[in-house]
Amino acid sequence: MMTAARPGDTGLAGPGELDRYPYANSANAANAAGVDRAERVSPVWDGSEADMGRVGRRNAGSRGRGLHGQLVQQLGQMIVSGDLGADRPLVPEEIGQRFEVSRTVVRESLRVLEAKGLVSARPNVGTRVRPVSDWNLLDPDIIEWRAYGPQRDDQRRELCELRWTIEPLAARLAAGHAREDIHQRLADMVEIMSHSAAQGDTVTFGRADAEFHTLLLSLAGNRMLEHLSGIVTSALHVSGGPSGGCERPIEASVGQHLRIVDAIGSGDAAAAESAMRQLLAAHGEAGGQGPGTPVDHVVPAPREH
């Protein structure tokens, strides 16, 4: 639930509020790169484990990303989680001081957040957090931030519902626009998924799975559907537990993907659509742990902006 701005707020947050959200960046790495102290970030987490969980655990992969991407990730999570409520002022000078980053890093990060609809900047008013109704909820970053925040159950449901709307249609259309090169690539992805499932390699499986669904949307011959591939990729990226999208049982999933490939190859639009619906239904059934079940996931590393 969004938190309202407190009366008399003139800064980003009250004393100690932002201290819970330092970057997981290494000061030693910053020194090695010759970065000035104004561009460095705190090397340690000063908050409690519970505080860390509110924004999500950062994985080691996010370390070493640019300060710009890290600040976008940090502020974005704080806004989406509700820790920085609607109409809350964001003072660039205070952000720079709190996170020990330059004015340039702050300015560029706020521009990215503005493009996502999370904040607005107006003359004589400054930069303020916008209400959720203004957010670009189809933005892959926002999808991921919501998936690891207080709205994770809503995000999971909405992603599944959206996939049920677009992917069966994409499979049907793909059967009528079958291109041999892309069809072969789909088959290759299923083969990679099968091999990685046998090896227990969930990382490779997930990447092949994401490329399979991206290729399928491109094969549909509808550019608007193709434009939604980032949403499906994000849904798969955050899946695997109740805080994500539709879960997938790996071994069973391989056969379901293969049925889609076979239907597309034979030009059977109805069979392709049906196979996709069966795949999505299996994903939903695999997530029968119930909403809100605790799960230890890491928040994806910040994207390059």
ABEGO torsion letter per residue (X at the ends): XBBBBBBGBABABBBGAAAAABBABBAAAAAAAGBBAAABBBABBABBAAAAAAAEBBBAAABGBBAAAAAAAAAAAAAAAGABBBGBBBBAAAAAAAAGBBAAAAAAAAAAAAAAGABBBBBGAEBBBBBAAABBAABAAAAAAAAABAAAAAAAAAAAAAAAAAAAAAAAAAAAABBAAAAAAAAAAAAAAAAAAAAGBAAAAAAAAAAAAAAAAAAAGBAAAAAAAAAAAAAAAABGBAABBBBBBAAAAAAAAAAAAAAAAAGBAAAAAAAAAAAAAAAAAAAAAEBGBBBBBBBBBBBBX
